[in-house]
Amino acid sequence: MDKLESLLERAHSLIDRFESVLPSAPALPDWKAAHAFRWQRRNGRGELRVLHHLHQISLSDLCGIDEQKQRVEQNTRQFVQGRPANNVLLTGSRGTGKSSLVKALLNEYASLGLRVIEVGKDGLADIPDIVELVSGRPERFILYCDDLSFNADEPGYPALKAALDGSLTALSDNLLIYATSNRRHLMPEYMEENLATKHIGEEIHPAETVEEKISLSERFGLWVSFYPFTQDEYLAIVSHWLKHFGLSGELDEVARQAALQWSIQRGSRSGRVGWQFARDWAGRG
């Protein structure tokens, strides 16, 4: 009997040791403390960190992307209202408002229960844990993946693919995935892959590698493309931000030429570049 008690005592001791080193369940955040969170891993487990200082950009600040803004806002409104909505992939040129649109939507709909959880590529394998955390909550959650791209052997790739459509378990009804990327299919594309495409009769049969890359992006229900701005669109963005910073929105010839020169130096007429110029111009007084 003493030997049995000793064995049981040793067994309990071993179990305690194992439990001390095993990752614990993700900690529950204070959902009322903030509208945005970031998923991160610490000491072998994932957790949500509250983001307090958010970019206070509004939908009216986003110029030159009216069509894209309308489509994504409509989808988000449906989601917040508890109606069917799609996962969203925003692709295209850098600095054209993809990530800013997600931030503006949060500011617009946070009072109606919208929350955003930012997750990096290395955290996508934890999507099932995040789904468990938010399941049953009254809020509506957007899982936000910014500037996303993959190589085929990265663990986040199959995890995201399964979460979007393919796993036996579905995303909870109160969670959607919004991703931004400079690549439409989220993965690098090579000439030799296109050369492997076959023509059979009148039909085109893409190579298996091309099909694999397309299979991820097509699992997003809504694709929205962003394009480089024209010179007039860029100057309109500059004018908007100059008014935002307290100056006249009317561009005289000096300000106009300075704005164009700024964009030439940066090699881009993006919304981001227009905002940066306006900050610099307004700061000079």
C-alpha positions in Angstrom: 0.0 0.0 0.0 2.8 2.4 0.9 4.5 1.6 -2.5 1.2 2.4 -4.3 0.8 5.7 -2.5 4.4 6.5 -3.3 3.9 5.7 -7.0 0.7 7.9 -7.0 2.5 10.7 -5.3 5.4 10.5 -7.9 2.8 10.4 -10.7 1.1 13.5 -9.5 4.4 15.3 -9.2 5.3 14.4 -12.8 1.9 15.6 -14.0 2.4 18.9 -12.1 5.8 19.3 -13.8 4.3 18.7 -17.3 1.5 21.1 -16.7 3.9 23.8 -15.6 5.7 23.7 -19.0 2.8 23.0 -21.3 1.2 26.1 -23.0 -1.9 27.2 -21.2 -5.1 28.2 -22.9 -5.2 31.6 -24.5 -6.0 34.3 -22.0 -9.4 36.0 -22.4 -9.1 39.8 -23.0 -11.3 42.5 -21.7 -13.5 42.8 -24.7 -14.9 46.1 -23.5 -11.4 47.7 -23.0 -10.7 48.3 -26.7 -11.9 47.9 -30.3 -8.8 46.4 -31.7 -6.4 43.6 -30.7 -3.2 42.0 -31.9 -2.6 38.2 -31.7 0.9 37.4 -30.5 2.7 34.4 -29.1 4.5 34.6 -25.7 6.1 31.7 -23.8 4.7 29.2 -26.2 1.1 30.3 -26.2 -1.0 32.8 -28.1 -2.8 35.7 -26.6 -4.6 38.9 -27.6 -3.0 42.2 -26.8 -5.2 45.3 -26.6 -4.4 48.1 -29.0 -5.2 51.4 -27.4 -3.8 54.0 -29.9 -5.6 53.6 -33.2 -5.3 55.6 -36.4 -8.2 58.0 -36.4 -8.8 57.9 -40.1 -12.4 58.1 -41.5 -14.0 56.8 -44.6 -14.3 60.4 -45.9 -10.5 60.7 -45.8 -10.0 58.0 -48.4 -10.0 59.8 -51.8 -9.8 58.2 -55.2 -11.1 54.8 -54.2 -14.9 55.4 -54.1 -15.8 52.1 -55.8 -13.5 50.0 -53.7 -14.7 51.8 -50.5 -18.4 51.2 -51.4 -18.0 47.5 -52.0 -16.0 46.8 -48.9 -18.2 49.0 -46.7 -21.3 47.3 -48.0 -19.9 43.9 -47.1 -18.8 45.1 -43.7 -22.2 46.7 -43.0 -23.9 43.4 -43.8 -21.6 41.6 -41.4 -22.2 44.0 -38.6 -25.9 43.8 -39.1 -25.7 40.0 -38.7 -26.4 39.3 -42.4 -24.3 37.0 -44.7 -21.0 38.6 -45.8 -17.8 37.5 -47.4 -14.1 37.2 -46.5 -12.3 40.0 -48.3 -9.0 40.2 -50.2 -7.7 43.7 -51.0 -4.9 43.7 -53.5 -3.0 46.2 -55.6 -0.5 49.0 -55.6 1.2 50.0 -52.4 -0.1 53.1 -50.6 -3.5 53.2 -52.3 -5.6 52.8 -49.2 -6.0 49.0 -48.6 -5.0 49.0 -44.9 -6.4 52.5 -44.3 -9.8 51.3 -45.5 -9.8 48.5 -42.8 -8.9 51.1 -40.2 -11.6 53.5 -41.3 -14.2 50.8 -41.3 -13.3 50.0 -37.7 -13.7 53.6 -36.7 -17.0 53.8 -38.5 -18.6 50.6 -37.1 -16.9 50.1 -33.7 -19.9 51.6 -31.9 -22.1 48.9 -33.6 -20.0 46.1 -32.3 -17.2 45.7 -34.9 -13.8 44.6 -33.6 -10.6 43.9 -35.4 -8.0 41.3 -34.5 -4.7 41.9 -36.3 -2.7 38.7 -36.9 0.7 38.3 -38.6 1.6 35.6 -41.0 3.3 33.6 -38.2 0.0 33.6 -36.2 -2.2 32.2 -38.9 -1.7 28.6 -37.6 -3.5 29.8 -34.5 -6.7 30.7 -36.2 -8.6 27.8 -34.5 -7.6 29.2 -31.1 -8.8 32.7 -32.1 -12.1 31.2 -33.4 -12.6 29.5 -30.0 -12.0 32.8 -28.2 -14.6 34.8 -30.1 -17.1 32.1 -30.6 -20.4 33.0 -29.0 -19.5 36.6 -28.4 -22.0 39.3 -29.4 -19.4 41.4 -31.2 -18.5 41.0 -34.8 -14.8 40.3 -35.5 -12.6 40.9 -38.5 -9.4 38.9 -38.5 -7.1 41.3 -40.2 -3.9 40.1 -42.1 -1.9 43.0 -43.5 0.6 42.9 -46.4 0.1 39.1 -46.8 2.2 36.9 -49.1 3.4 33.4 -48.9 5.9 30.8 -50.1 4.2 27.5 -50.5 6.2 25.8 -47.7 5.2 28.4 -45.0 2.9 27.0 -42.2 0.5 29.9 -42.4 -0.4 29.1 -46.0 -2.3 25.8 -45.4 -3.7 27.2 -42.1 -5.3 30.1 -43.9 -6.5 28.0 -46.8 -8.2 25.6 -44.4 -9.8 28.3 -42.4 -11.2 30.0 -45.4 -12.8 26.9 -46.9 -11.6 23.4 -46.6 -11.4 22.5 -42.9 -14.1 20.3 -41.4 -14.7 23.1 -38.9 -16.0 26.4 -40.2 -15.2 29.9 -39.0 -17.7 31.2 -36.4 -20.6 33.3 -37.7 -19.2 36.4 -36.0 -15.8 36.3 -37.7 -14.5 37.2 -41.1 -11.0 37.4 -42.6 -9.9 40.6 -44.3 -6.4 40.5 -46.0 -4.4 43.0 -47.9 -1.6 42.1 -50.3 0.4 43.5 -53.2 0.0 40.1 -54.9 -3.4 39.1 -56.2 -2.8 35.4 -55.6 -0.8 36.0 -52.4 2.2 34.0 -53.7 5.1 34.8 -56.1 4.4 33.8 -59.7 7.2 32.6 -62.1 7.4 32.5 -65.8 8.1 28.8 -66.0 4.8 28.1 -64.2 2.9 29.8 -67.0 5.0 28.0 -69.6 3.7 24.7 -68.2 0.1 25.7 -69.1 -1.3 23.3 -71.7 -3.7 24.0 -74.6 -6.0 21.1 -75.3 -8.3 21.8 -78.2 -9.9 25.2 -77.5 -9.4 24.9 -73.8 -6.6 26.2 -71.6 -5.5 24.0 -68.7 -3.3 25.9 -66.2 -0.3 24.1 -64.6 -0.8 22.5 -61.2 1.4 25.1 -59.5 -0.7 27.9 -61.0 -3.9 26.1 -59.9 -2.5 25.8 -56.4 -1.8 29.5 -56.1 -5.1 30.5 -57.4 -6.9 28.1 -55.0 -6.0 30.2 -52.0 -7.0 33.6 -53.3 -10.3 32.3 -54.8 -11.4 31.2 -51.3 -12.0 34.9 -50.5 -15.6 35.7 -51.5 -14.9 39.3 -52.3 -11.8 40.5 -54.3 -11.2 44.3 -54.5 -8.4 45.7 -56.6 -6.6 49.0 -56.0 -4.8 50.9 -58.8 -2.1 53.6 -59.0 -3.5 57.1 -58.9 -3.5 59.5 -61.8 -1.8 62.9 -61.3 -5.1 64.6 -60.8 -6.2 62.0 -58.2 -2.9 62.4 -56.4 -3.3 66.2 -56.3 -6.9 65.8 -55.0 -5.5 63.7 -52.2 -2.9 66.3 -51.4 -5.6 69.0 -51.3 -7.7 66.9 -48.9 -4.9 66.4 -46.4 -3.8 70.0 -46.6 -7.3 71.0 -45.4 -7.1 68.3 -42.8 -3.9 69.9 -41.4 -5.6 73.4 -41.3 -4.4 74.9 -44.6 -6.3 75.9 -47.7 -7.1 73.1 -50.0 -6.5 75.3 -53.0 -3.1 74.4 -54.5 -1.3 77.4 -55.9 1.4 76.8 -58.5 4.1 76.6 -55.8 2.4 74.0 -53.7 1.3 72.1 -56.8 4.8 71.8 -58.2 6.2 70.9 -54.8 3.6 68.1 -54.4 4.5 66.7 -57.9 8.2 67.0 -57.2 7.7 65.1 -53.9 6.0 62.3 -55.7 8.8 62.1 -58.3 11.4 61.8 -55.6 9.4 59.0 -53.9 8.7 57.3 -57.2 5.0 57.0 -56.4 1.7 59.0 -56.6 0.1 57.0 -53.8 -2.3 58.2 -51.2 0.4 57.6 -48.6 2.9 59.9 -50.4 0.2 62.6 -50.7 -0.4 62.4 -47.0 3.3 62.6 -46.2 3.7 65.6 -48.5 0.8 67.4 -46.8 2.3 66.8 -43.3 5.6 68.2 -44.5 4.1 71.2 -46.2 1.8 72.0 -43.3 4.6 71.6 -40.8 6.7 74.2 -42.6 4.0 76.8 -41.7 
